[in-house]
């Protein structure tokens, strides 16, 4: 009888606590609850350093929903393909780097999230899913990426020869990026209106789908020869400290901020390192393209219902 009473009280309390939790979206057989949505919005606001107010909550609602939908699709796909393990060292490094930003270590990061009314376990699940997704894309396109690297040899060597012909003078940009998925052109102007009152790094953390979003969109120093012609054109039109106009991709658009700019002279001794840097940048670009295209393909075929 005592056991029955205990379970009755437990389920009564549980139902009261969950009475206000509603399903806001369905992705195949997975649901997105109002609790997950609220937690995602709080997480985006916290990580971007913005104040928690109704205006920012309203701004981030659609972004949070889209982010959770993408996350559910990624979760289902890595589960279907039995991607169960992740690089624990990489996860630890990511959490440690995030912790340092708030003057603590990885073990106390949970406490900081609790203080800001954020479910740390949900956040950890999201990061784990993202890492599994990256592993899945890498394994799925391993042959293509290896082939791309081989094919890049001639392209990279030609770029290096071009640099030497110009007596080794090269422009380098210190860049930050924001990449956003979009379906209609008007979504671009809506996004630009949303970010005009916040700094670029905060906007990257809150909105960008790129891996660099975790670091405020920071890419680092990039030489002009490792960039595509359309990006180079945009950068040449943009002053240091300013952002480019949107650079359209197949299913996303890119905005770059020039943090700094410099002219460097490359010697023969630097060529080996530059060769690797140029190749890695091009491979990373291909990886992002494969990832975005694969996500878009399965998203088009997925049953998604917004409540």
N, C-alpha and C positions, 0 to 999 in steps of 0.2 A: 504493500500500500504506500509506504514512504517513497519507494522508487517511482511508482506511478505519479504520485503528487509532484515529485521533483521534475519529472519529464513534462508534466502538464504546465508547471510554472515556467520551465525553460522555454517551451514552445510558445507560451503566451507572451513572454518577454521578447522572444525572437521575432514574433509576428508584429509586435508593436514597433520595434526598432526598424523593421523593414517595410512598414506600412507605406512610407513615403518614397521608397525606392521603386522606380518605374523603369520599364524597358523603353529606351529611346530609339533603338535601331536593332535590326537583325541582319547578320551577315552569314548566309547559309544556315547552319545549325547553331551558330554562336549568337549570343545577345550582347548588346551594349546597354548598360544600365545608367540611370541618372547619377548613381554614385560614382561610377567610372568616369562619366563625363565631367562631373564636378571636380573629381580628383585630378583629371587631366588638365582642366583649366587652371586649377590652383598650382599644379606643377609647372605649367608653362609660364604663369605669372611669376612664380618664385624664381625659376631658373633664369628668367630674362631680367630680373631685378626691377620689375614694374610694381607699382602699388596695387594692392588688392582692393579694387573698387568696382562698382557696377559697370562703369564705362568700359574698363578693360575686360571684364567678364563677358560683356556683350560682344566686344570686338573679337574675342578669341573663341567664341562658341562654335562657329562653323569650322575654324581651323582644328579645334579639338575633336569635333565629330569626324572630320575627314581623316585625321591622324589615327583615331581609334579604329575606323573602318579599315584603313590600310594595315594597321597592326593585326587586326583579326584575320585578314586575308593572309598575311605573312605567317601568322601562328598556325592556321589551318594547313598551309602549304608545307611548312617545315615538319609539321606533325605527320602529314600524309607521306612525306618522303623520309620519315624516321630519322630526322636530324635531332638527336637527343643530347649530344655533348657540345660544350663550348670551350674555348680557350680560357680557363679559369684565371690564368695569369693576366691575360688581356683585360678581363672583366675587373680584376683587382686594381690594375693600373688605372683604368677609367674611373673607378670609384674613388681611388686615392687622389687622383688629379682633381676630381670634382670636390672632394673634401677639403683640399688645400685652399680652394677659393673661399671657403667659409671658416678658415683657420682651425680646422680640426682634422682628425684622421678618419679612415674608412669605417671604423667601429662606431664612431659617434655620429656618423651621417644620419643614421636612423633617428637619433634624438632631434636633430635639426629639422627633419621632415615632420616629426610629430609636433614640434613647436609651431610649425606653420600649417598644421591640420592637413597634412598630406600623407596618404597611405604609402609608406616606403616599400612594402611588399609588392604593391601594384607597379610601382616605378621600376623595381628590380625585375619583375616579370617582363616589362616592356623592353628593357635593355637586353635581357637575355634573349628575347624573341628577335630583336634586331641583329644581335651577334650571330644567332643561328641562321637567320636569313642571309647574312653576308657569306657565311660558310656554304650555304646551299647554292647561292649564285656562283660562288667561286668554283665549287665542285661541278656544277652543271655546265659551266662554260670554260672549264679548265683547258680543253683542247683548243678552243677558239682563242683564248687569251694567250696561250703559248704560241699559237700560230701568228697572232698579231705581233707578239714580241719579235719573232723571227723576221716577219715582214717589215718591221720598223727599222731594222738595221740600216738598210739603204737610205731610208728617209732621214734617220737621225744623222748618219754620216754626211749627207748632203747639207743638212742644216749647220753642222759643225764646220764644214768647208766654207760655207757662206760667211760664217762668223770670222774665220781666219782671213778671208778675202777682204773683209772690212777692217783689217788690222786688229781684230779681236775686240772691237768696240761693241758693246751690247747694252741694251736698256733692260733694267730689271724693275719689276713692280712688286710692292708689298701689298697683297690683296686680301680682301674679305669677300665672302659670297653669300647670297641668298638664292636658293632654288625653290621654285613653287610649281606644283602641278596646277594646270588650269584646263578648262573645257571651252570657255568663251572669252573673247577679247575683252569684254567689259570687266571680267574678273581681275584683269591686270590693273586697271585704273582704280578699282575698289581696294585692292591690296596696297597700291601706292598711297592712297588716301589714309589707309589704316596706319601705315608706318611713319608718316611724315612728322608725327609729334614724339617719336621715340628714337633712341639712338640705334645705329645699324646693328651693333652687337646684340642688343636685346631683341631686336626684330628677328635676327638670324636664329636665336635660341627658341623664339616663340613660333616662328612660321616655317623656317627652311626645312626641306626634306633631305638636304645633303648631310653627309656624315660630319661635315665641319660645323654643323649647327651646335654641337656639344661644346665647341670652343668659340662660340660667338661668330661663327662663319669664317674664322681665321684660316687662310690658306698658307700664308707666308710669302717669302720672296720667290718670284717666278720670272724667268727670263722670257723675253718676247718671242724667242724662237720655239718655245714649247707651247705657245698659244696658237689657236686657230686664227685665220685671217679676219673673221668677223669680230672676234674678241679684241684683237689688236687694233682694229679700226675704232671700236668703241672706246678703248683705253686712250688712244691718241687724241680723241675728242674730249676727254674728261680730265679735269684738273685734280691735283693731289688734294685729298680730303673730301672729294665729291664722289657721287655714285653715277654709274652709267645708266643710260636708258635701258629698258628691258631687252635682253638678248633671247630671241625665241628659239626654242628647241622643238622636238617632235611633239611632246606632250607636257612640256614645262617651259618656264622662262627663268632666265638667270639675271641677277643684278649684282654688279661688282662695285666694290668701294676701293679706291686707291688710297691706301694708308700712307704710302711713301713711294718715292721713285728715285732711281739712281742710274748713272752710267758706269759700267765696269769694263775693264780691259781683261780679256781672257787670254791666258798664255797657253802654250802647248801642254804644260804640266796640268792645267786645270781641265783639259779636254776629257780625261777619263771620268772624272766626277760628273762633268756636265753631260756626258754621253748617257750615264746612268740616270741622271735627274730628268732629262728630256724623255727618255724611254719610259720611266716610271709614271710621269705625268700623263703620257699618252695612253698607257695601259690603264691607269686609274680612270681616265675619261671613258674608255671602252667599258670598264667594269660598271660604272654608273649607268651607262647607256643600256647595257644588258639588264641590270637590275630594274631600272625604270620601265623598260619595255616589257619585261616579264610580268612585273606587277600590274601594269596597265592591261595586259592581255588577260590575266586571270580575273582581274577586277571587272572587266567587261562581261565576262561569262558567269560572274558570281551573282547569286540572288541577294540583293541588298534592299532592305525595306526600312524607311525612316518613319518613325511613329509620330 
